[in-house]
Amino acid sequence: MIPAKFDYVRPSSVEEAVSALRSAGEDAKILAGGQSLLPVLRLRMAAPSTIIDLGGIPELRRIGEDDQYVMVGAMATHHEVMRNDLVNSHVELIARATGTVADPQVRHRGTLGGALAHADPAGDLGAAALAMDAEFVVLGAGGTRLVTAADFFQDYFTTAIGEGEILTMVRFPKRTGWRCHYEKFNRVAQAWSMVAVAVALKVDGGTITEARVGLTNMGNVPIRATGVEAALVGQAAGPDVAKAAAEHALEGTSAPSDADAAADYREHLAKVLTGRAVLAAVG
């Protein structure tokens, strides 16, 4: 329960962090909120040569907006995200999903960027970010690049963040006035999702005109439920439509089997939770 020896660096700017990461080499680890990294260090499942702590970079905690996007710094904590007025006004689904993460202690320490970069397929923020068409701002020695959510999650615990790069910000297109819900099923409040569904709908005059649906823990990465979306668009918001759309929830999925649930049980959950999430979103 004692971590292996490592060097510790706490830069005061993003540029210093990138430089420190480049100098430390491939054995370095980034410390954001530490809610995933610290348990791994204690169990010696990882033994990095250097820990680079981003906690001393205030700019990475900023939350702002422009005409099109809400921009959330990678080091903004879950608590800050779920309580932020801009997030709740323009990308409510992110606030709702964030509010289900673990418990208050974790939400006060864990960060949006850290959770997304960790890329656990059972994590709650990946499906919501995918459903909201998030864009990830990544900085490295070669400069800044923008990665869409569709390209960001590449495999189990694997993202498009390259060697020597740091996730600095996540941009969410504004979806002001959309109806949202995040439906999650787990054993206890602090546990990872067995399955969860993120839904955001634009409803005009009782008709669903746009739909975004993401699935948690139904594959190696978060999955966009395009079949469900297509079944919803153009339909009157109601129970029958929600039930019919939920029948498409398994399209493109590959549910895992593990100690928590077998694949067929997850498939059952995906249909049930999709129907519930859509109904909750439309009210």
BELJOUR-V98951 format. One record per residue. N is the residue number from 0. RES is the residue in one letter. PSI is psi in whole degrees, -180 to 180 (none if undefined). Layout:
N/RES/PSI
N/RES/PSI
This chain:
0/M/13
1/I/124
2/P/156
3/A/160
4/K/139
5/F/159
6/D/149
7/Y/129
8/V/134
9/R/87
10/P/160
11/S/-1
12/S/162
13/V/-38
14/E/-42
15/E/-38
16/A/-43
17/V/-41
18/S/-42
19/A/-39
20/L/-41
21/R/-40
22/S/-35
23/A/-26
24/G/-171
25/E/-14
26/D/1
27/A/154
28/K/142
29/I/133
30/L/116
31/A/-101
32/G/-22
33/G/4
34/Q/-21
35/S/-38
36/L/-44
37/L/-43
38/P/-37
39/V/-39
40/L/-43
41/R/-37
42/L/-1
43/R/33
44/M/-13
45/A/144
46/A/71
47/P/152
48/S/-31
49/T/138
50/I/125
51/I/109
52/D/118
53/L/4
54/G/-15
55/G/18
56/I/93
57/P/-34
58/E/-23
59/L/-4
60/R/2
61/R/145
62/I/122
63/G/-170
64/E/160
65/D/-162
66/D/-30
67/Q/-27
68/Y/152
69/V/127
70/M/119
71/V/122
72/G/145
73/A/-26
74/M/7
75/A/131
76/T/161
77/H/-41
78/H/-43
79/E/-39
80/V/-49
81/M/-21
82/R/-5
83/N/134
84/D/-39
85/L/-45
86/V/-46
87/N/-30
88/S/-37
89/H/-23
90/V/63
91/E/-32
92/L/-38
93/I/-41
94/A/-42
95/R/-46
96/A/-41
97/T/-35
98/G/-14
99/T/-4
100/V/118
101/A/-118
102/D/173
103/P/-37
104/Q/-46
105/V/-40
106/R/-25
107/H/-19
108/R/-40
109/G/155
110/T/155
111/L/-50
112/G/-39
113/G/-42
114/A/-42
115/L/-39
116/A/-29
117/H/-36
118/A/39
119/D/125
120/P/-16
121/A/-3
122/G/151
123/D/-19
124/L/-23
125/G/-48
126/A/-39
127/A/-42
128/A/-40
129/L/-45
130/A/-32
131/M/11
132/D/44
133/A/156
134/E/135
135/F/126
136/V/117
137/V/133
138/L/134
139/G/-170
140/A/-29
141/G/2
142/G/-164
143/T/140
144/R/157
145/L/130
146/V/128
147/T/157
148/A/-33
149/A/-28
150/D/-14
151/F/-47
152/F/114
153/Q/-33
154/D/-177
155/Y/117
156/F/28
157/T/130
158/T/-180
159/A/0
160/I/121
161/G/174
162/E/132
163/G/9
164/E/156
165/I/135
166/L/122
167/T/-28
168/M/153
169/V/127
170/R/131
171/F/121
172/P/139
173/K/131
174/R/58
175/T/130
176/G/-2
177/W/152
178/R/130
179/C/155
180/H/147
181/Y/114
182/E/122
183/K/142
184/F/124
185/N/170
186/R/-48
187/V/165
188/A/-34
189/Q/-4
190/A/161
191/W/158
192/S/131
193/M/-49
194/V/147
195/A/158
196/V/129
197/A/125
198/V/133
199/A/126
200/L/139
201/K/120
202/V/128
203/D/114
204/G/32
205/G/-2
206/T/136
207/I/114
208/T/-25
209/E/148
210/A/140
211/R/124
212/V/129
213/G/146
214/L/135
215/T/133
216/N/36
217/M/22
218/G/-172
219/N/-18
220/V/164
221/P/147
222/I/134
223/R/121
224/A/75
225/T/-31
226/G/-40
227/V/-43
228/E/-47
229/A/-35
230/A/-20
231/L/-38
232/V/131
233/G/-1
234/Q/155
235/A/134
236/A/120
237/G/174
238/P/-42
239/D/-40
240/V/-41
241/A/-44
242/K/-43
243/A/-41
244/A/-36
245/A/-23
246/E/-17
247/H/5
248/A/-27
249/L/-6
250/E/125
251/G/9
252/T/163
253/S/79
254/A/132
255/P/158
256/S/134
257/D/-167
258/A/-22
259/D/-38
260/A/147
261/A/162
262/A/-42
263/D/-31
264/Y/-40
265/R/-38
266/E/-40
267/H/-46
268/L/-41
269/A/-43
270/K/-47
271/V/-46
272/L/-33
273/T/-45
274/G/-43
275/R/-44
276/A/-42
277/V/-44
278/L/-43
279/A/-39
280/A/-42
281/V/-11
282/G/none
